[in-house]
Each structure stands twice: as C-alpha cells, then as structure tokens.
C-alpha cells in the first residue's frame, strides 16, 4: 500500500489525461474561488487602504535590505513555523495539517503528471510521502476537531456542531481519509469497495477545491500577506501611531498587563 502509486494503478480504467484534466480544473476552481472571495470580502481593497494609511503615518523609511529581512523573518516565523500560536498544541496541530496538506497535494500532482502509468515506474519515495502527508492531515485534523475544538479553554464547540466555516477542515479530512481508504482497498483488491472510496475521495476533493468561496481555504493566502503587512508596519513605526484597541489597558490607562487567550 505505502509503496504503491494508486493513480498509476487507476490508469487502466481512467486515462492519465482525464486525471490531469481534473487536477487542472481543481486549480482553476481554487484561483477563481480565491479571486471571488477577494472581491466579495473586499480583502484587496482593505490591504491597499491599510498600506496607504501606514505609508502616511510611518516614522522611518525602510531600505531594500531591511524590507528583505522583514520578509524573510515573516516567512520563517509566521509562515513556516506558525510562531503566532502561543498554545503548543494548537501550533503542532496547525503544522501537522499544513505540511501534511502540502505533501499530499505536491505528491498527488507529481504522481499524476510525471508517473501516471505502471509503464513509468514511480520512485518509492513519492507514494510514501503521499500516504505520510494524508496521515499527517488526519492526525492534525482529527486532533483539532475532536480534542482542541471541544476544549472549553480553546473554542468549546461540540464536535457535532458544524457551520459553513468548517467546510475546509471537514472536506480536507474527508479527502485524506477517503484517499487512504481507497489506497488500502486498492492494494487488497477489494473491487466495488475500492471504487466506492475512490468516488468518495473525488467528491470530497471537489468540495475542498471547489468550495473555496464558502470555506476558509483562501485564508491560507491572506494570512501571509496580513502578517507581512503587520511586520512592515512595526518596522517603519506606522503601527505605533494606530489607536489602541478599545478594550486594551493602554486605552483606559489601567496599567494592567493583559494575557493572550489560551487558544491563541
């Protein structure tokens, strides 16, 4: 199972061109959904307006070297290691899910476009990484959904409470879970059960990539941009000129040191 490329085995029933077309369509759905999300929520307008206000209130100008340093710091801290999560469990869950998803998608694309048939043998590392990525998503995702999400000190929502914002995590978990089950049943030669889980895998992945407009999928693109803008504002001093939040000690002059929420 772990050393087998499930897509090359599938090629005897579904032509590689069909699988590749599906991947391209999913990519277009992600791009289109993200652009529609930007227009609907006016995210781009917000970022440009915030950047304009920051430039007007900045205390110092940043050179190219400093801007590059800030950008690299943002990538290393906010993107690659998710250091904004002070809760170690939340951070570990996020990293497991994020890197598992990246592994899963990258190896899926590679196996479908480069090694789509048994005549072109797949290096053993690729299916191993594909299964590892799916397992990482399942561990991180189910840990979040069944343990952290129901924790009163974190979010305190029952596991069965589902809202539209949960579409991303649920469809992601369904995609990786059904993908693993499909691969397992395929290796066992389970016949109709294999096809059942394959089509469940396709359905859930279509919801995942096609539901960008209604899920938090686009959040992964906005988050690095927001983090970069925040760090630039801190570096050029424009953030210091912003008014304090209405509920902050600075606003009321209480001199009380507030703690971050435990789930942050």
LINURLIN-V934842 format. One record per residue. OMEGA is omega in radians with two decimals (* if undefined). D_LAST is the distance of its C-alpha to the last C-alpha in Angstrom with 1 decimal. Layout:
((OMEGA;D_LAST) (OMEGA;D_LAST))
This chain:
((-3.03;38.2) (-3.12;35.8) (-3.06;38.5) (3.07;39.6) (-3.07;38.7) (-3.12;38.6) (3.10;39.2) (3.07;42.5) (-3.12;43.7) (-3.02;42.9) (3.11;45.1) (3.12;48.3) (-3.14;47.3) (-3.11;45.1) (3.10;46.3) (3.13;43.9) (3.11;44.4) (3.11;43.0) (-3.13;39.8) (3.09;39.4) (3.12;40.0) (3.14;37.2) (3.14;34.7) (3.12;35.9) (3.11;35.6) (3.11;32.0) (3.13;31.2) (3.10;33.0) (3.11;31.0) (3.13;27.7) (-3.14;29.1) (3.14;30.7) (3.12;27.7) (3.12;25.4) (3.10;28.1) (3.11;28.6) (3.12;24.9) (-3.13;25.0) (-3.09;28.1) (-3.11;27.0) (-3.14;23.7) (-3.11;25.4) (-3.12;22.6) (3.12;25.2) (3.13;26.7) (-3.11;23.4) (-3.13;22.8) (3.12;26.5) (3.11;26.6) (3.11;23.6) (3.13;25.2) (3.12;28.5) (3.14;27.2) (3.12;25.5) (-3.11;28.9) (-3.07;30.7) (-3.11;28.7) (-3.09;28.2) (-3.13;29.7) (3.14;30.7) (-3.14;31.5) (3.08;29.9) (-3.11;32.4) (-3.12;32.2) (-3.14;31.4) (3.11;28.4) (3.11;27.1) (3.13;27.5) (3.13;25.7) (3.14;22.7) (3.13;22.7) (3.10;23.0) (3.11;20.1) (3.14;17.9) (-3.08;19.2) (-3.04;18.8) (-3.02;15.3) (-3.06;13.4) (-3.01;15.7) (-3.08;17.2) (3.10;14.7) (-3.07;11.3) (3.13;10.5) (3.08;7.7) (3.12;5.5) (3.10;5.9) (-3.08;6.3) (3.14;9.8) (-3.13;10.5) (3.14;8.0) (3.14;9.2) (3.11;12.7) (-3.12;12.8) (-3.11;11.8) (3.09;14.5) (-3.10;17.0) (-3.09;16.9) (-3.10;17.1) (3.05;19.9) (3.13;21.6) (3.12;21.8) (3.11;23.2) (-3.09;25.7) (-3.11;26.7) (-3.09;27.5) (-3.13;29.1) (3.07;31.4) (-3.14;32.2) (-3.13;33.5) (-3.11;35.3) (-3.12;37.1) (-3.07;38.1) (-3.06;39.4) (-3.09;40.8) (-3.01;41.7) (-3.08;42.4) (3.10;45.5) (3.13;46.9) (3.09;49.5) (-2.99;46.9) (3.14;45.4) (3.03;41.6) (-3.04;40.4) (-3.08;39.0) (-3.07;35.7) (3.09;34.8) (3.08;34.8) (3.14;33.2) (3.10;30.2) (3.13;30.2) (3.11;30.0) (3.11;27.5) (3.12;25.2) (3.12;25.6) (3.11;25.0) (3.10;21.7) (-3.12;20.5) (3.14;21.8) (-3.14;20.2) (-3.08;16.7) (-3.14;17.2) (3.06;18.8) (3.12;16.4) (-3.00;13.6) (-3.03;16.1) (-3.07;17.9) (-3.06;15.6) (-3.07;11.8) (-3.12;12.5) (3.14;15.0) (-3.10;13.1) (-3.14;13.3) (3.10;10.5) (-3.12;8.2) (3.07;10.2) (3.11;13.6) (3.08;15.7) (-3.05;18.9) (-3.09;19.5) (3.10;22.5) (-3.08;20.8) (3.05;21.0) (-3.06;20.5) (-3.13;21.4) (3.14;17.9) (-3.08;18.1) (-3.10;21.2) (-3.06;19.7) (-3.13;18.2) (3.12;21.2) (3.08;23.8) (3.10;22.3) (3.13;22.5) (-3.12;26.0) (-3.11;27.1) (3.13;26.4) (3.12;27.5) (3.09;30.7) (3.11;31.3) (3.13;31.3) (3.10;33.6) (-3.14;35.8) (3.14;36.2) (-3.11;37.0) (3.08;39.5) (3.14;41.1) (3.12;41.7) (-3.12;43.3) (-3.02;45.4) (3.02;44.3) (-3.06;45.9) (3.11;44.9) (3.10;41.6) (-3.13;40.7) (3.10;41.4) (-3.10;39.4) (3.05;36.2) (-3.13;36.9) (3.00;37.1) (3.07;34.0) (3.13;32.3) (-3.14;33.8) (-3.10;32.9) (3.11;29.2) (3.07;29.0) (3.08;30.8) (-3.13;28.3) (-3.06;25.4) (3.13;27.0) (-3.10;29.0) (-3.09;26.3) (-3.08;24.2) (-3.07;25.1) (-3.11;23.7) (3.13;20.6) (-3.09;17.4) (-3.09;19.6) (-3.14;20.1) (-3.12;16.4) (3.08;16.9) (-3.11;19.6) (-3.03;18.0) (3.11;14.7) (3.13;16.8) (3.13;19.0) (3.13;16.5) (3.13;15.0) (3.12;18.7) (3.13;19.7) (-3.11;17.0) (3.05;18.3) (-3.14;21.8) (3.10;21.4) (-3.10;20.1) (-3.11;23.1) (3.05;25.8) (-3.10;24.7) (3.14;24.4) (-3.13;20.8) (-3.11;22.3) (3.13;24.7) (3.09;22.2) (3.13;22.1) (3.08;19.3) (-3.05;17.2) (-3.09;19.3) (-3.09;17.2) (3.10;16.6) (-3.13;18.8) (-3.11;20.6) (-3.08;21.7) (3.13;23.4) (-3.08;24.4) (-3.14;23.2) (-3.12;22.2) (3.10;19.4) (-3.13;16.5) (3.09;13.2) (3.08;10.3) (3.06;6.7) (-3.06;5.4) (-3.10;5.6) (-3.02;3.8) (*;0.0))
